[in-house]
Amino acid sequence: MKYSRVLGTGSHLPSRVVTNADLEAIVDTNATWIRERTGIEQRHLVSEGETCCDLAEAAARKALEAAGIQASDLDLILVATTTPDQFFPSTACLLQQRLDVHGCPAFDLQAVCAGFVYAMDVADKFIRTGAAKHALVVGAETISRLLDWTDRGTCVLFGDGAGAVVLGAAEEPGIISTHLHADGAYKDLLQVPGGHGNGRPEAAFMEMKGNEVFRIAVTTLGRIVDETLEANNLSKSDIDWLIPHQANIRIIQATARKLDLPMERVVVTVAEHGNTSSASIPLAFDQAVRDGRIQRGQTLLMEAFGGGFTWGSVLIRY
Ligand code: ACO
């Protein structure tokens, strides 16, 4: 078995829905600005006591069911998250315990909004080298807990949720290629500056220079699309579906234009979910699989850009 392929997908959103109009009551914003500048209409937010691992578990159970395997068949558990329940154990270890799995490697991977594509790359490499046969890859976030709810430049943009994929070893791809990048030089444009490690635990809220991030995201995602197509000797018309990270509809439209893809061929969830960071791609993927848009045999391009900066893509024959 030389490759990995997607056996099943799952996702979960918290039940509490917060609309743009609801936000007008808590911060100086207006619903029309949010919709026109971002495409976001609403987001799902966790309630008190609801954790990242709760979301991850619900998504993981659906993905296992769709894959037709038992949790005990897993030999790798990866959770991409920026909002773990605790410093340690990792959310992946907490999830492993909930799934009653024992012994296989389980770890979190933190690449903010690019976390899911990073985790898919790592899981694919475990499977290609024979180190794993069945990998659970989850993107799960309670990003609302990192937000300063008085900062209208960030708090209106994000939502909570989780998506999951079960990968299995296969003779044919599956995951055709993955492309990862990072550049820490851009730290000041998008960060949560505080942490116990730098003695500033009180500064644990997101800061973003939104319009600078926007400009760099558009050009960088254009480059990652080119890189992915060139590496595989593909043309734009070979892509059946674009499954982008869902930060802003204008960023998504720019990438679709770059690919000459009509928006009907782009999976868009940003209106309902907002930006759910590492959960946004697997949430969108699962939605389009379950409603029948994405079919077996089609070619899917996932791409993401986020804090770090980190960015990357995953090309899949579904
Ligand atoms: N409601 C009303 N007005 C607002 C709001 C708001 N929520 N937020 C900003 N404004 C105002 C600003 O104050 C500014 O007013 P001014 O002209 O009087 O100063 C005006 O709107 C324009 O502000 P900009 O920041 O220039 O607006 P822009 O069109 O760039 O949109 C946005 C802002 C939506 C944040 C956009 O820049 C964006 O999407 N950036 C990229 C975000 C992203 O992709 N992040 C990476 C992934 S996230 C991660 O990794 C955690």
Residues whose N, C-alpha, C, O or C-beta is under 5 A from the ligand:
A	BS01	ACO	D28 T29 N30 W33 R37 T38 V112 C113 R152 G153 V156 G210 N211 V213 F214 A217 A247 N248 F305 G306 G307
